[in-house]
Amino acid sequence: MKIRSTTRNRILAAIALLAAPTFALASISATTLPAGSTVTAGQASISTSGNTETINENGNAVITWKGGFDVGSQATVNFSNAGSGVATVLNVDNSGNLSEIAGTINGTNSNIIIANTNGVLVDNGANISNPGNTVALIGGNASENATTGDIGFGVDPYQVTNAPVTISTGATIGA
């Protein structure tokens, strides 16, 4: 049986759509907060009260999240640097799932980086506010060089996934 070129093109287009990376909405609750934290470099304290998590770093810090870096639609994460100047806090999601941001992230004197080799999804209605400082969402690997304190992205070619970062219509990111 010979397949006509238009039929073949439709089949190829359908296969391409099926093979394209897509995000299925994670099943996080409205009050979900980042979970399973370990401060792996620098100094930071993490406290939770109700639907709000506060991360106070004292200078640059790296935090790994084994339970995921997710923020539900009714949850808030506040970053604040207690030290002088602006500090960078690298948040590495090691959960094995994409990071979903549906709620609010606020920063004060903090450069906020969220890295996840499975991707990052910023949902409609999410609000990320970090006036005058950096917000970076990375669909890949990030690490800190313990010797120099430099933060590198995808420095190990075997760990770079180029996972997508998707920002939905209606999300607000202000840096």
C-alpha positions in Angstrom: 0.0 0.0 0.0 1.4 3.4 -1.0 0.8 6.3 1.4 0.2 9.6 -0.2 2.5 12.4 0.7 -0.2 14.5 2.4 -1.2 11.5 4.6 2.4 10.8 5.4 3.0 14.5 6.4 0.0 14.4 8.7 1.3 11.2 10.3 4.7 12.7 10.7 3.2 15.9 12.2 1.2 13.8 14.7 4.3 11.8 15.7 6.2 15.1 16.2 3.5 16.5 18.4 3.5 13.3 20.5 7.3 13.4 20.8 7.5 17.1 21.8 8.1 17.8 25.4 4.9 18.7 27.2 4.1 19.7 30.8 1.2 17.9 32.5 0.2 20.0 35.4 1.6 18.5 38.6 -0.8 17.5 41.2 0.3 20.0 43.9 -2.2 21.3 46.4 -3.0 25.0 46.7 -0.9 25.2 49.9 2.1 23.3 48.7 5.5 24.7 49.7 9.1 23.7 48.8 10.0 20.6 50.8 12.9 18.5 51.9 15.5 21.2 52.2 19.2 20.8 52.8 21.6 23.8 52.8 24.6 22.5 50.9 26.6 25.7 50.8 26.6 29.0 52.6 24.2 29.8 55.4 20.4 29.9 55.3 17.5 29.2 57.7 14.1 28.1 56.6 10.9 28.5 58.6 7.3 27.8 57.8 4.2 29.4 59.2 0.8 28.3 57.7 1.1 28.7 53.9 4.2 30.8 54.0 7.8 29.7 53.9 10.6 32.1 54.7 14.2 31.6 53.6 16.7 33.9 55.3 20.1 33.6 53.8 23.2 35.2 55.2 25.3 35.7 52.0 25.2 33.3 49.1 23.6 29.9 49.6 22.8 26.7 47.8 19.7 24.8 48.9 18.7 21.4 47.5 15.1 20.4 47.7 14.5 16.6 47.8 10.8 17.0 48.1 10.6 19.5 45.3 10.6 23.3 44.8 6.8 23.8 44.3 4.6 26.7 45.3 0.8 26.2 45.4 -1.6 28.8 44.3 -2.4 29.9 47.9 1.2 29.6 49.2 4.0 32.2 49.5 7.8 31.8 49.6 9.8 34.8 50.9 13.6 35.1 50.3 15.5 37.6 52.4 19.2 38.3 52.7 20.2 39.1 56.3 23.8 40.1 55.2 24.9 43.3 53.6 24.4 43.8 49.9 22.7 41.3 47.6 23.2 37.6 48.0 22.4 34.8 45.5 20.4 31.7 46.6 20.5 28.8 44.3 17.6 26.4 44.8 18.1 23.0 43.2 15.0 20.8 42.9 16.2 17.1 43.1 12.7 15.6 43.4 12.7 14.0 40.0 9.6 16.0 39.0 9.2 19.4 37.4 9.0 22.5 39.6 5.6 24.1 39.6 5.1 27.7 40.7 1.4 28.6 41.0 1.6 31.0 44.0 3.8 33.9 45.1 7.6 34.2 45.5 9.0 37.4 47.0 12.6 38.5 47.2 14.5 41.1 49.2 18.2 41.7 48.5 18.3 38.2 47.0 19.1 36.9 43.5 16.8 33.9 43.3 17.7 31.0 41.1 15.5 27.9 40.7 17.1 25.0 38.8 15.5 21.7 37.9 16.7 19.1 35.4 13.0 18.2 34.8 11.9 21.7 34.0 10.1 24.6 35.6 6.5 25.6 35.1 5.2 29.0 36.1 1.4 28.7 36.2 -1.2 31.3 35.2 -1.8 33.6 38.2 1.7 33.0 39.7 3.6 36.1 40.9 7.3 36.3 41.3 8.5 39.7 42.7 12.1 40.5 43.3 12.6 44.3 42.8 16.0 45.3 41.5 17.4 41.8 41.7 17.7 38.7 39.5 15.2 35.9 39.1 16.4 32.9 37.0 14.5 29.8 36.1 16.7 27.1 34.7 15.6 23.9 33.1 18.9 22.1 33.6 21.6 21.5 36.1 23.2 24.1 38.3 25.9 23.7 40.9 28.3 25.7 43.1 32.0 25.4 42.9 32.9 24.9 46.6 36.4 26.3 46.0 35.5 29.5 44.3 31.9 30.0 45.3 31.0 30.5 41.6 27.7 29.2 40.5 27.8 27.2 37.2 25.0 26.0 35.0 25.2 22.8 33.2 28.9 22.5 33.8 28.8 18.7 33.5 27.7 17.9 30.0 26.3 14.6 31.2 23.8 16.3 33.5 22.5 19.0 31.2 19.0 18.1 30.1 17.8 21.3 28.5 14.4 20.8 30.1 11.9 23.4 29.2 11.0 26.4 31.3 7.3 27.3 30.6 5.8 30.6 31.7 2.0 30.5 31.3 0.0 33.5 30.1 -1.2 35.5 33.1 1.9 34.8 35.2 3.8 37.9 36.5 7.5 38.0 36.9 9.0 41.3 38.1 12.7 41.5 38.9 
